[in-house]
Amino acid sequence: MTPDAFAGLVLDADSAVAWRERLRADGRRVVSTNGVFDLLHAGHVAYLAWARAQGDALIVLVNEDDSVRLLGKGPGRPLVPFADRARVVAALRSVDAVAGFAQRTPETLLDRIRPDVHVKSDQYRVEELPERFVVERHGGSIVLAPHQPGRSTTDLVAAIRAR
């Protein structure tokens, strides 16, 4: 068996939609979440495991490099190129698939994938999430995951730069 056989799927948008449709045909509940995942850390691992527990399969929508710059994450971000970030996230046991998106927020891809549940950190309010309208329009729901204070890539990058 090759090392890649142990990694999850990294899909383009069309393949992600086809993946979702196969799961839907099997009656499985699909969960999505999104983020940059620039430097994977324990907070990410816990968050993604929590998200996966909300359904039968988890697809993680990862900001592509230009998308990260649109978010204004700071100079030099992303630190890790999209292809590498996607592959690392896909290698986690809790993650079934990864797909990238080029926009600032993932509504366009969510509109195509139509997850049953979309997970965000509870540091957000459901009413403030732009993706809420797309997910709910397709009958899905937004669920807020517990946030782990002090466990963010921004905090980690700041600590590294301070040292």
C-alpha positions as CSV (number, residue, x, y, z in Angstrom):
1,M,0.0,0.0,0.0
2,T,1.3,3.5,-0.9
3,P,1.6,6.2,1.7
4,D,-1.1,8.2,-0.1
5,A,-3.5,5.4,0.5
6,F,-3.7,6.5,4.2
7,A,-4.6,10.1,3.3
8,G,-8.1,11.4,2.8
9,L,-9.3,12.8,-0.5
10,V,-8.3,16.2,-1.9
11,L,-11.0,17.1,-4.4
12,D,-11.7,19.8,-6.9
13,A,-15.2,21.4,-6.7
14,D,-16.8,19.0,-9.3
15,S,-15.4,16.0,-7.6
16,A,-16.5,17.3,-4.2
17,V,-20.1,17.6,-5.5
18,A,-20.0,14.1,-6.9
19,W,-18.5,12.8,-3.6
20,R,-21.4,14.5,-1.7
21,E,-24.0,13.0,-4.1
22,R,-22.7,9.5,-3.6
23,L,-23.0,10.0,0.2
24,R,-26.5,11.5,-0.1
25,A,-27.6,8.5,-2.2
26,D,-26.4,6.2,0.7
27,G,-28.4,8.3,3.2
28,R,-25.3,9.6,4.9
29,R,-25.2,12.9,6.8
30,V,-22.4,15.2,5.5
31,V,-20.8,17.8,7.7
32,S,-18.6,20.7,6.3
33,T,-16.4,23.3,7.9
34,N,-13.9,25.7,6.5
35,G,-10.7,27.5,7.3
36,V,-7.2,28.3,6.4
37,F,-5.4,25.6,8.4
38,D,-2.0,27.3,7.9
39,L,-0.1,25.7,10.7
40,L,-2.0,22.6,11.9
41,H,-2.2,22.5,15.7
42,A,-4.0,20.8,18.6
43,G,-6.9,23.3,18.4
44,H,-7.5,22.3,14.8
45,V,-7.3,18.6,15.5
46,A,-9.9,18.9,18.3
47,Y,-12.2,21.2,16.3
48,L,-12.2,18.9,13.3
49,A,-12.8,15.8,15.4
50,W,-15.8,17.6,17.0
51,A,-17.1,18.6,13.6
52,R,-16.8,15.0,12.3
53,A,-18.8,13.8,15.3
54,Q,-21.8,15.8,14.0
55,G,-22.5,13.5,11.1
56,D,-21.3,10.6,9.0
57,A,-18.6,12.3,6.9
58,L,-16.6,15.5,7.1
59,I,-15.5,17.7,4.2
60,V,-13.1,20.5,5.0
61,L,-13.2,23.5,2.7
62,V,-9.7,25.1,2.8
63,N,-9.0,28.6,1.6
64,E,-6.7,28.7,-1.4
65,D,-3.7,30.9,-1.2
66,D,-5.2,34.0,-2.8
67,S,-8.2,33.6,-0.6
68,V,-6.0,33.7,2.5
69,R,-4.6,37.0,1.3
70,L,-8.1,38.4,0.8
71,L,-8.8,37.6,4.5
72,G,-5.9,39.9,5.6
73,K,-4.3,37.3,7.9
74,G,-1.1,39.3,7.9
75,P,2.2,39.6,6.0
76,G,3.5,36.4,4.5
77,R,0.3,34.4,5.0
78,P,-0.3,31.7,4.1
79,L,2.9,30.3,5.5
80,V,2.2,27.0,3.8
81,P,1.0,26.6,0.2
82,F,-2.6,25.4,-0.4
83,A,-1.6,22.0,-1.8
84,D,0.4,21.2,1.4
85,R,-2.2,22.5,3.8
86,A,-4.9,20.5,2.0
87,R,-2.9,17.3,2.1
88,V,-2.1,17.7,5.8
89,V,-5.7,18.3,6.7
90,A,-6.8,15.3,4.5
91,A,-4.4,13.1,6.4
92,L,-6.3,13.5,9.7
93,R,-8.5,10.6,10.7
94,S,-11.5,12.8,11.3
95,V,-11.4,14.2,7.8
96,D,-13.0,12.4,4.9
97,A,-12.4,14.9,2.1
98,V,-10.9,18.4,1.5
99,A,-11.8,20.9,-1.2
100,G,-10.3,24.3,-1.9
101,F,-12.1,27.6,-2.6
102,A,-10.7,30.8,-4.0
103,Q,-13.2,33.3,-2.6
104,R,-12.9,35.1,0.7
105,T,-15.7,32.9,2.2
106,P,-17.0,29.5,1.1
107,E,-20.6,30.2,0.0
108,T,-20.1,29.4,-3.7
109,L,-18.7,25.9,-2.8
110,L,-21.3,25.3,0.0
111,D,-24.1,26.1,-2.5
112,R,-22.8,23.3,-4.7
113,I,-22.0,20.8,-1.9
114,R,-25.2,21.4,0.2
115,P,-24.0,20.0,3.5
116,D,-26.5,18.8,6.1
117,V,-24.4,20.5,8.8
118,H,-21.9,23.3,8.6
119,V,-19.6,23.8,11.6
120,K,-18.0,27.0,12.8
121,S,-16.2,28.0,16.0
122,D,-18.4,29.4,18.8
123,Q,-16.3,32.5,18.7
124,Y,-18.7,33.4,15.9
125,R,-22.4,34.1,16.1
126,V,-24.7,32.2,13.7
127,E,-26.4,35.5,12.7
128,E,-23.0,36.9,11.5
129,L,-22.0,34.1,9.3
130,P,-22.4,34.8,5.6
131,E,-22.5,31.1,4.8
132,R,-25.6,30.6,7.0
133,F,-28.0,31.6,4.3
134,V,-26.6,29.2,1.7
135,V,-26.6,26.2,4.2
136,E,-30.1,26.9,5.5
137,R,-31.5,27.5,2.0
138,H,-30.6,23.9,1.2
139,G,-32.2,22.6,4.5
140,G,-28.9,22.3,6.4
141,S,-28.0,23.8,9.8
142,I,-25.1,25.7,11.3
143,V,-23.6,24.2,14.5
144,L,-21.1,26.1,16.6
145,A,-18.1,24.1,18.0
146,P,-16.4,24.9,21.3
147,H,-13.5,27.3,20.8
148,Q,-10.2,26.6,22.6
149,P,-8.9,30.0,23.6
150,G,-5.2,30.5,23.0
151,R,-5.1,27.8,20.3
152,S,-5.0,29.6,17.0
153,T,-2.5,29.9,14.1
154,T,-2.4,33.7,14.6
155,D,-1.4,33.2,18.2
156,L,1.2,30.6,17.2
157,V,2.7,32.8,14.5
158,A,2.9,35.7,16.9
159,A,4.7,33.5,19.5
160,I,7.2,32.3,17.0
161,R,7.9,35.8,15.7
162,A,8.3,37.1,19.3
163,R,10.9,34.4,20.0
